[in-house]
Amino acid sequence: MVSKLLGVCIEEAEEEVNISKGLTMRKCWLKSRWCPKAGSRNTNYPPVECTARAYLLYLLSCTMFADKSGSRVSIALLKLLEDLDDVGKYAWGAAALAYLYRHLSTSVSDCWLPHIT
């Protein structure tokens, strides 16, 4: 899915997922891959749709769907960006609230709770 939707070769996508150790990608990889440094003369740009997906993925992972690592992007978010025409029709507020509640419940279970004996 990473290879198809972001326009990278399969080997590069597999390497990134292996480095991230899970179903995530590093934000630094995503940013360095699609945001060339100022003044660089890279003429091998990925297709516009792939660049748009990469930008939206980075944006969503930094704002509405941020996690405690602060350095990783969930590949599950990429599935939401498969059809760029439908992205504007999603209820992003409801999705962010569900994500927040889900992670809130996992963080509460990790907190110290008084033991009743």
C-alpha positions as CSV (number, residue, x, y, z in Angstrom):
1,M,0.0,0.0,0.0
2,V,2.8,2.4,0.8
3,S,4.5,1.7,-2.5
4,K,1.3,2.1,-4.5
5,L,-0.1,5.2,-2.8
6,L,3.1,7.1,-2.2
7,G,4.9,6.2,-5.4
8,V,8.0,4.6,-4.0
9,C,9.6,1.3,-5.0
10,I,8.5,-1.8,-3.0
11,E,12.0,-2.3,-1.6
12,E,12.2,1.3,-0.2
13,A,8.7,0.9,1.4
14,E,9.6,-2.4,3.0
15,E,12.9,-1.0,4.3
16,E,11.1,1.9,5.9
17,V,8.4,-0.2,7.5
18,N,11.2,-2.6,8.8
19,I,13.2,0.3,10.2
20,S,10.1,1.7,11.9
21,K,9.4,-1.7,13.5
22,G,5.7,-1.9,12.9
23,L,2.9,-0.6,10.8
24,T,4.3,2.9,10.9
25,M,6.7,5.2,8.9
26,R,9.1,7.8,10.3
27,K,8.0,11.4,9.9
28,C,11.6,12.3,9.0
29,W,11.6,9.8,6.2
30,L,8.3,11.1,4.9
31,K,9.4,14.7,5.0
32,S,12.8,14.1,3.5
33,R,11.3,12.0,0.7
34,W,8.7,14.5,-0.4
35,C,10.1,17.9,0.7
36,P,13.3,18.6,-1.2
37,K,15.7,21.0,0.5
38,A,15.6,24.6,-0.7
39,G,17.9,25.2,-3.7
40,S,18.1,21.5,-4.7
41,R,17.5,20.8,-8.4
42,N,15.8,17.5,-8.1
43,T,13.9,16.9,-11.3
44,N,12.6,13.4,-10.4
45,Y,9.5,14.5,-8.6
46,P,6.8,11.9,-7.7
47,P,3.3,12.3,-9.2
48,V,1.2,15.0,-7.8
49,E,-1.3,12.6,-6.2
50,C,1.5,10.8,-4.3
51,T,2.9,14.1,-3.1
52,A,-0.5,15.3,-2.0
53,R,-1.1,12.0,-0.1
54,A,2.4,12.3,1.6
55,Y,1.6,15.9,2.6
56,L,-1.8,15.1,4.0
57,L,-0.4,12.0,5.8
58,Y,2.2,14.2,7.4
59,L,-0.3,16.9,8.3
60,L,-2.8,14.5,9.8
61,S,-0.1,12.7,11.9
62,C,1.2,16.0,13.3
63,T,-2.2,17.4,14.2
64,M,-5.3,15.3,14.6
65,F,-3.8,11.9,14.9
66,A,-0.6,12.5,16.8
67,D,0.8,9.8,19.0
68,K,3.1,9.8,22.0
69,S,6.2,8.9,19.9
70,G,5.9,12.2,18.0
71,S,8.1,10.7,15.3
72,R,6.0,8.1,13.6
73,V,3.1,8.0,11.1
74,S,0.5,5.2,11.1
75,I,0.2,3.4,7.8
76,A,-3.5,3.0,8.6
77,L,-4.0,6.7,7.9
78,L,-2.8,6.1,4.4
79,K,-5.8,3.9,3.6
80,L,-8.0,7.0,4.3
81,L,-6.1,8.9,1.6
82,E,-6.4,6.3,-1.1
83,D,-9.1,8.2,-3.0
84,L,-8.3,11.9,-2.8
85,D,-11.7,12.9,-4.2
86,D,-13.4,11.5,-1.1
87,V,-11.0,13.0,1.5
88,G,-13.1,16.2,1.8
89,K,-16.3,14.1,2.5
90,Y,-15.0,12.4,5.6
91,A,-16.1,13.4,9.1
92,W,-12.6,14.2,10.3
93,G,-13.9,15.6,13.6
94,A,-15.6,12.4,14.5
95,A,-12.6,10.4,13.5
96,A,-10.3,12.5,15.6
97,L,-12.6,12.2,18.6
98,A,-12.8,8.4,18.2
99,Y,-9.0,8.3,18.0
100,L,-8.7,10.5,21.1
101,Y,-11.1,8.3,23.1
102,R,-9.3,5.2,22.0
103,H,-5.9,6.4,23.1
104,L,-7.4,8.0,26.2
105,S,-8.7,4.6,27.4
106,T,-5.4,2.9,26.7
107,S,-3.5,5.6,28.6
108,V,-5.8,5.4,31.6
109,S,-5.2,1.7,31.9
110,D,-1.5,2.4,31.9
111,C,-1.7,4.9,34.7
112,W,-1.3,4.2,38.4
113,L,-4.6,3.1,39.9
114,P,-4.9,2.5,43.6
115,H,-5.2,-1.2,44.5
116,I,-8.1,-2.2,46.6
117,T,-7.2,-5.1,48.9
